[in-house]
Amino acid sequence: MNLLLAGCDLALNPMDGGSGSNLKLLSYLAAGLPVVSTPVGSRGIDAEAAGVHSVGLELFAQTIEEILSHPEYDRSFTGRAYVEEHCDWRSIGRQFTSRSIEHFAG
């Protein structure tokens, strides 16, 4: 999958329903891809902090054109940094440990 994602210019996540976390979104971000998603598709993360272009389906085509026409969107290291800071297992472990200590200390 990493090889396939490395050949992509951007990732699309046009979800209009569903629940829970969206693991493919995290894969896209970890690969350093700029992402165009619906608000439903980017649920569970801070889309702005992760650099996700979260727009309604009616703005998808326009947003894709904008990203592809601006070379500064070539790779989104904001998304990769977000995933490393908030979503990898070490980060989740630190958050769990911190919350557990607060819970038992309080």
C-alpha positions in Angstrom: 0.0 0.0 0.0 2.9 2.4 0.8 4.2 2.0 -2.8 0.8 2.9 -4.2 0.3 5.9 -1.9 3.8 7.1 -2.8 2.6 7.4 -6.4 -0.4 9.5 -5.6 -0.7 13.3 -5.8 -3.6 13.5 -3.3 -6.1 11.4 -1.5 -9.9 11.5 -1.6 -12.3 10.6 1.2 -15.8 11.5 -0.1 -17.8 9.8 2.7 -21.4 10.9 3.3 -22.2 8.5 6.1 -20.8 6.0 8.6 -19.5 6.0 12.1 -16.3 5.5 14.0 -12.8 6.5 13.1 -11.7 6.5 9.4 -8.5 4.5 9.3 -7.9 5.1 5.6 -7.7 8.8 6.3 -4.9 8.2 8.8 -3.1 6.1 6.2 -3.4 8.9 3.7 -2.1 11.4 6.3 0.8 9.1 7.4 1.8 8.8 3.7 2.1 12.6 3.6 -0.6 13.1 1.1 -2.8 16.2 0.8 -6.3 15.0 1.6 -9.7 16.2 0.4 -12.5 14.8 2.6 -16.0 15.5 3.7 -16.6 16.5 7.3 -18.1 13.0 7.8 -14.9 11.5 6.4 -12.7 13.5 8.7 -14.6 12.8 11.9 -12.6 11.9 14.9 -9.6 14.1 14.1 -8.9 17.8 14.1 -9.1 18.3 10.3 -7.6 21.8 10.4 -4.6 20.7 12.5 -4.0 17.7 10.3 -4.1 19.8 7.1 -7.2 18.0 5.7 -9.2 20.0 3.2 -12.6 19.2 4.7 -15.4 20.3 2.3 -18.9 19.3 1.3 -19.3 17.0 -1.8 -20.4 20.0 -3.8 -16.9 21.6 -3.4 -14.9 18.4 -4.0 -14.0 19.0 -7.7 -13.1 22.7 -7.1 -10.9 21.8 -4.1 -9.2 19.0 -6.1 -8.4 21.4 -8.9 -7.1 24.0 -6.4 -4.7 21.5 -4.8 -3.4 20.1 -8.1 -2.8 23.6 -9.4 -0.6 24.6 -6.4 2.8 22.9 -6.1 3.0 23.8 -2.4 0.4 21.1 -1.8 2.8 18.5 -3.3 3.1 16.6 0.0 1.4 17.4 3.2 3.9 16.8 6.1 1.4 18.5 8.4 -0.8 15.4 8.2 2.1 13.1 8.8 3.2 15.1 11.9 -0.5 15.1 13.1 -0.7 11.3 12.9 2.7 10.8 14.6 1.7 13.2 17.4 -1.9 12.0 18.0 -2.5 8.7 16.4 0.4 6.3 16.5 0.6 3.6 19.2 3.3 5.4 21.2 1.2 8.6 21.3 -1.9 6.7 22.3 0.1 4.9 25.1 1.4 8.2 26.4 -2.2 9.7 26.4 -3.5 6.6 28.2 -0.8 6.6 30.8 -1.3 10.3 31.4 -5.0 10.0 31.8 -4.7 6.9 34.0 -2.3 8.7 36.4 -4.6 11.7 36.5 -7.6 9.5 37.2 -5.9 7.5 40.1 -4.1 10.6 41.5 -7.3 12.7 41.7 
